[in-house]
Amino acid sequence: MKKIIIILSKVIMCALAIIPLDRGPPISKSKMSKLIEESTANKRLNYRLPHNTAPRVYVIDFDPDFMGESFTFKGNSSVIFEVLRSTPTVILHRSYKITIDKNFTELIDQNEVSFKPESQIWHAHNESYGISFQKILEPGNYTLKMKWTGRDAAEDWFNQRMGFFRAFDRITPFHKKYLVTTHFEPSGARSAFPCWDEPGFKAQFEISVKHFPNYTALSNMPEKSRQLLPDGRVITHFERSLKMSPYLPCVAVADYQAIKNEHGNITFYSLENNLDSLKLALEISEKVIPAMEAYTDIPYAMPKLDQITIPNYQGAMEHWGLVTYNAKWVKFENSTLIPNIEQKDRILFLVAHELAHQWFGNLVSPVWWDDTWLNEGFAAYFQSKIIDQIYPHWNIMDHFVIEIVNRDSYNSESYLSQAKPIKWNPRGKIALRIVFNPVTYRKGAAVIHMLEHILTEEIFREGLQRYFKAHQFGTVVTNDLWRAFQEEYDKKHGDKLLNIKEIMDPWIEQTGTPVVNVTRDYSTGEINLIQKNSRNENPKNKWRIPINFATKSNPDFSRTTPTMWMEVDQEVTTIPDVKTDDWIIVNIQQRDYTKIHVVNRAQLFDDIQRLYSTDKSYLEILVNITSYLHQETDYLPWIPAVGVIMEMQENMRNTLEEESFETYMLYLTNAVMDKLGFENREDDDHSAIRVRNILAPVVCSFGHAECKLFANRLLKKYLEDPSKNTLPTSDWEWVVCNGLRTANESLREQFMTLYYDEYDELLKLRILIECTNDFRLKEEYFSSLTNANLTTNAEHIDKIFVRLLRRKLDDVNFVLNYFIDHFKDLKKLYNEIEDDEYLLPISRIALAIRTEDQYKKFKNFVESIVVPDLKGTSDSEGSTLLLQTSLDESLNSINQYKLYSAKFHELMDKKILEPNVIEIGKGLKD
């Protein structure tokens, strides 16, 4: 009979979730939907500049006002540009943030003759600025002189921190220290100076800036000179830059200190008390630059590399020679009790990402933003690839496949309400921001990973070297990349036809991801492959898919180039010559193994979790696959396995089988936790630390006796000497919570007293509420939280409710009872956010209910208190309907979870699970 033996997709395509996307403020999904609609509506507007002129050299002076009530600045420029085709009008960009002094504008021709414009017109819809002259400008070089004033539009959420802006460090509650800086990508340069604001218009930049003498001024290039001004300030002049796109120039002026590497060519600037915590970022910078130079065979082009932290900055930006970061993303303070490995990884990947851009994007830039993936996709891929080369024993590329290829690239399109491919043509300033989305980064990185395995590492590397040497300091389109790879492939395999453009264009130009269903007839041995699109709205999209596989008879996991291809026009592709009693793994992963590769074992969990998430009838298959985990002591498969376990836990939470499920999970994790232990060890490798940090909170939540004792020991050790025994800056609450749950009153008071100066009263109370099993104390702490002396708002309360509703049955009962008993006060508090906001936590309670007793109490509360309270309100009918929907969903979820629970019980009874599972699991509990 036929069986589906694996559903395969995303290992062909990958993604990147380790770093924050580094462009612009976060945009909600609803707002994103509106923006996409607006950008689509404006798609016919002529947003691009004509190509009859092009800048060659900008000479720009900036004069920022540091201390004004609102930030303003002045500027003037002298721009050498070339007329490429005869024209009477020079068209460039300026945004509404700058106002040009029309009387100052002047054109100087090749004979040093000066001309004044006949007209100067700004078009708001595309932010173009047309300067027209009475005479026709013939091809040749001209100089355009302009002067302007500018401001930062703090009220404009979409353009916050875009262009030239002021920020501040909070030194004390009453003392701010200002700094000024710039952020131009993708279209912010026009908010700082009039320019040809498209990435294809590369030019040289010679920048000057006025500032206080005690401040440090930085730009892309080294300082050339400094002059004292009559008003006591100074003006710093910088060397002329290399050719670069207009989104790459940067200016930063701050009262900061610096740390340098030993050779003095890499520097980090920040507040003095941040410098020690930037040593890791400096150290990895010093390793990434030579690693990228060696890989690309192209030296780092700039004479220096400065990096600076900017408070409340939008992630990071790769300005050539002056990289800017949000301080919180690059500061690293190692912890002794639990290694701060997650934060360390984030810093390594973020710095590697920005420094990879010094080649991908800075040295070679896209002509237009439809090829943003050539910047961001490659930087996203190389942040892992180059760290893997620096630390080869960390198995970074295995982590990349598991966490990025298998998971995040597949989900990247869910970020957008309207799906976008990797490569698409953005028109308008809104669309230019949307192009910096997870599809560009994560799915782009995935496609690049797939391409490397199609070509082989050698051809991929040599193809990139060819690409850089042909286009350095220039601009490109995607076809230039395909051509470089094609030429390198043909040089090595002239007799083997492979059309790279034909294969790769659908991967970057179509939405969706191919899902390959593999079916097998065990009576005949026939194995068939069928592809479909993961996105239902584009079912006709097809791809040419590289296929490789390993079997029991030929368990070669070292070859990752294609064994065969699924063609676009083939409905069914058959894998030939597989023995009927052989197992088969399709889409094999990496390096020299003769057993099922650890990455493929991890892949199984992602495949089955995706099925289970949408169809709970796959529970039996899920349990069958997870049952082998009690033998799994390799660390990598546990990364996706934990995601599977947590989803199963959510479905079993507060059901009749919850305790059996937890016991089963303790059995499955027993071997790997025996190997890992809970204490740090000197011989721990990178994967061991990561997986221990992932698994320990999970097994603690299942009641693992040793884990809870460990948490209590750690808490006591921390309290003995917090300056010496430190916890991570994040991901520490599981230690504190589990420690406090078994702590006596004295230890709890000691903890809260210690944290008095570091954390506010609201956070302390939240921790106490969440981390005690004593419901009398929980009630007492909640009363303190709503005390009039505290500036409590609904967001504080809601955060606690959300966390408690995800816990045990007693915690859900506590929230339900507390909401009923304090309904009027809570309604008033929530409605300070927005009218009827209190209905949101009621809906959340409905979805957390698991028992009929809870439902009866909740139903009575809704029908006897909440609904009558709505009478006479403006939207009584709509709110009542919402509440009825919540009741219906609550009852439906109770029935659904009963089915899940019963099915799990049935699987236990069928002996699908090991007979001794329960006893072993119980032995691990306290």
Buried (B, 14 or more C-beta within 10 A) or exposed (E): EEEEBBBBBBBBBBBBBBBBBBBBEEBEEEEBBEBBEBBBEBEEEEBEBEEBBBBBBBBBBBBBBBEEEEBBBBBBBBBBBBBEEEBEBBBBBBBBBBEBEBEEBBBBBEEEEEBEBEEBEBEEEBBBBBBBBEEEBEEEEBBBBBBBBBBBBEEEEBBBBBBBBBBBBEEEEEEEBBBBBBBBBBBBBBBBBBBBBBBBBBBBBBBBBBBBEEBBBBBBBEBBEEEEEEEEBBBBBBBBBBBBBBBBBBBBBBBBBBBEBEEEBBBBBBBEEBBEBBEBBBBBBBBBBEBBBEBBEBEBBBEBBBBBBBBEBBBBBBBBBBBBBBBEBBBBEEBBBBBBBBBBBBBBBBBBBBBBBBBBBBBBBBBBBBBBBBBBBBBBBBBBBBBBBBBEEBBBBBBBBBBBBBBBBBBBBEBBBBBBBBBBEBBBBBBBBBBBBBBBBBBBBBBBBBBBBBBBEEBBBBBBBBBBEBBBEBBBBBEBBBBBBBBBBBEEEEEEEBEBEEBBBBBBEBBBBBBBBBBBEEEEBBBBBBBBBBBEEEEEBBBBBBBBBBBEEEBEBEBBEBBBBBEBEBEEBEBEEBEEEBEBBBBBBBBEBEEBBBBBBBBBBBBBBBBBEEEBEBBBBBBBBBBEBBEBBBBBBBBBBBBBBEBBBEBBBBBBBBBBBBBBBBBBBBBBBEEBBBEEEEEBEBBBBBBBBBBBBBBBBBBBBBBBBBBBBBBBBBBEEEEEBBBBBEBBBBBBBBBBBBBEEEBBEBBBEEBEEEEEBBEBBBBBBBBBEEEEBBBBBBEBBBEEEBEBEBEBBBEBBEBBBBBBBEBBBBBBBBBBEBBEEBBEBBBEBEEBBBBBBBBBBBEBBBBEEBBEBBBEBBEEEBBEBBEEEEEEEEBBEBBEEBBEBBBEBBEEBBBBBEBBBEBBEEEEBBEEBBEBBBEBBE
